Amino acid sequence: MKISYNKTDKIKDYSHLSTIVEISDSGLSIAYYNKDAMAIKGVKIFDFKNSDDTEIASRLETIFSENIYNRERLSIFLDQKESLIIPDADEFLKDKEKMLDLFFGSKNNKSFSDTIKLSFPHTANAVNIYRVAPEIKNKIEQFIPTVKFAHSSSSQIEEAVKGMTVIFQNYYFKIILMTDSGFKFIKHFNYKTPADVSYFMLWVCKNYEVSPLEIDVIIKGMVDKDSNLFEEMEKYFRNINFSTPDKDVLLDFDCDADNLHFFRNLTHLVKCVS
């Protein structure tokens, strides 16, 4: 485990701050924020590369004990890859464990669900069903017995606009596709090279009959405009923009004005719980 990003040096007193924690299969992000001022005071990101569920659970215990200062002001979001979007209907929900087993293999994991409020032209909501390894679930509940789990993808779909939203995290990225007819697609993808990213983006375009030259692409997460990754995406997509800063949440720590999209996902999660 290593800390891949740390901007908390200016925080002198954590006692009045609330905390957002987002846990994925390959890392963990923490945002410390002042709820009254709607201002993030610091961010810390941990890297879990090549870790199994038992190792992640052990690392969670260390991270929580050393970095969480107020359990009463703590919100947990999961971003596990074993997640499916299904219609909000009883005939689907009653078989959610079977569907997760079918797509991801049979496991003794605990399943959860979030309702997703889809906007026009949808006439009904959807549900995000997902599951988490018992080792991770138990470790979180041991630290926060009253925790209410939520998946990051659920609120990200609600926020998504027409086009392709691409959210980058440690060693993986997520694509959300919205068209004139509404929500179409969301999926996590692992990647090792910039070519992997463009391949999967083009794969989504091909499968949903969307032109890479015409679709608007919105980038969130730690991608630099001068990086090989951004250069690779520009080979195939003409309309690429970084996500605009969230006007409702202030980034009150030292960060490059050109890279505010790095934290766009965290500012969105802060809004979700405020």
N, C-alpha and C positions, 0 to 999 in steps of 0.2 A: 504494500500500500504506500502511495506517495501523495503528497499535496501538489497538484498540478497548477493551482492558481490560489493566491492568497492576498486579499486586500482588506485586512482587518486591523492594520497597525494603528489606525487613528481612533479606534474604539477604546475608550477608557473605562466605560461603565456599561456592562451588559444588562444590568438588573431591570432597566426600563424598556428593553428591546424585545420584540417578538421575533420568532424564528420560523423560516420555511426550510424544510428539508425535502429534497427530491432524490429518491433512490432508484437507480437503474441496475441492470445486470453488470455494468462495467464501471460504475462510479457513483459518486454522491455529491450533490451541490447543497450548500448552505447559504442562505441569505439572512442577515440580521437587519431588521428594519424597525423604524419608529412608526407605529400604526397611526398615531394622531397626525403626524406630519406627512404620512405616506412617503417615507424616504428610506431607501436602502442604505444602511451605514457601512456595510461591508459584505464581502462574498468570499467563500472558501470552497474549493473544489478538490475532491479526492479521486484518485485513480485506482480502480479495482481490476486492472487488466489480468486476464487468465485466472480468475478466481472462481471457485465453485460456491455453491450456496452455503456450505458450512464455513468456508473462509470469509465470505461476505458477512455472515451473521456475527462471527468473531470480531471482525473489523468494525461493525456497527457498534458493538459494545464499547470498544475503545473510543471511537469517534464521539458517541453520545456522552460518555463520561467526561471527555476532555473539552467538548465544544458546545454542549447544550447547557444553558445557564438558567433557563426558566421554562420548566415543563408545562406550566399552565398557559404559556403563550407560544406553544409549538404546534405547527401544522405539518403533517406528513403527506407527501405525494409519491406515488409509485410510478415508475415508467418501465415496467417489465415488458418484454417483447411478446409474452404469451397473452395476447389481448385480441378480442374480436368485437366487431360492431354488428349487432343484430337488431331486428325490428323489436319495438317495445310491445310485445304481445305474449300472452301467457303460454301459447303453444311452443314458443321458442325458449322462453325463460326457464320453463320446467326441465328442459334438457340441456342447460348451459354447461354442466360438467361433461356431458357426453360430447358436445360440440368442441369443447376445449381439448378433450382427449383425442378426438378425431383429427384436429389440426396440429396438435403439438405433442401427441403421444400421451399415454396413460401415466399419470403421476399422482402421488398422494399430496397434492398441493391444495391449499384452500382457495376457493373461488369467491370473487366479489363482483359487484355490478354497480355502474353509475348510469343514471339517466342523462341523455344528451338532448338538450333542447335545440332541435333543428329549426332554422329560420325558413322563410319562404324560398322556394316554392313547396317545401315539404309540408304535408298536412298532419304528420304524426312525428313523435319523437323516436329516437333510437336508444339503444342500451349498449354500453361498453361492458363486456364480460371479460374478466381477467383473473389471473391466479398468481399466487406468490408461494414460494417454498416455505414449508412449515418452520424451518430453522430461522428464516428471516422474519416471518410473521411473529413467531414466539418471542424473538429477541426484541422486536419493536414493542410488543404488548407488555413485555417484562418491564421495559423502561417507561412506557406510557399506557397504563392499563385501560384508559378510556379512549384510546385512539380510534378515529374514524378514517378508514382508508379511502383514498380517492386516486384515480389514475390521471396522469397529466394529459393523456390524449383526449379525455372527455371534454375538458375545457378548451383545449387547443382546437378541436373541431368546431366548437361553438364560436370561437373567435375568428376562424379562418375565413378569408375572403376569396372571391373568384380567382382562380389561378392555381399554381402549384406552390405550396409552402414547404420549405425544406428546413428542418431543424437539426442542427449538428450538436452531438454530444461526444463523449469519449468513445472512439472506435465504432460508433454507429451513427446513423442519421435516420430521420423519419420524414416520409413524404405524405402530405395531405393534398388531395386533389378536389377542387371545387369547380364546377362548371355552371352554365346557365340553368341547368336542371338540378342544381344543388350538390350535396355531398356525394362523392363517388368512391373515394379510396383513402385508406391510411395504412401504413405499414412501416415497421422498423427494418433497416438494412444494415448489416455489418459491412465495413469496408476497410481495405488496407491501402489502396492507392487512389489517386484522383480519378483514374479511368473507371474504377468500380462505381464511383458516384454517378458519373455521366451515363454509364451503362444502365443503371437501374432507373434513372430519371427518364431516359429514352424508352426503356421498357414500359414504364407507366404510360407515357405518351402514346406508344404504339397500341397498347391494349385498350386504351380509352379513346382512340382516334382523335388525339389532340396534336396540333402542330407544335413542335419545339420552337419553331421560328416565330410563332405568334403568341404562345402562352406567356402570361406574366408569372415570373418566378420570384418569390419572396424568401430571402435568406435570413435565418435566425441562428444564433449560436456562434461559436468561435471559429469563424472563417475570415481571414484577412483578404482585403481586395487585391493585395500584391502577391497572394499565395499561388502555388501551382494548382491548388484545388479550384480556386476561382477562375483561373485561366483555362482550366480544362472545361468547366461548365460553359464558359463563354464561347467555346468552339461550336456548340450545338444550340445554345439558347441565346436569343437576341435581347430579350427583355428581362434582365436580371437586376433586382434591386434589393438592397438590404432593408430589413424591417425598420420602420421609422420608430424613434424613441416614444415610449409611452408617456403621454402628457400628464397622466394622473399619478405617476410614481417617479419620484426624484431619485437619481443615482448620486448619493451624497458621499462619494469617496473618489479617490484619484483614479480616473480611467480616461482613456483616449477618446476624444470627442468623435473621432472617425470610426470607433468600434463600439458604439452604444448597442448595436444589434447583438453583441456578445451576450448581453444580459436580458434580452427581450423576453425570453421565456420566464425568467425569474420575476420580472416586473409584472408579467401577466398572472403568475401564481399568487403574488402578493395581493393583486386586485381581487382575485377569486375568494380570498379569505377575509378581506377587509370590508 
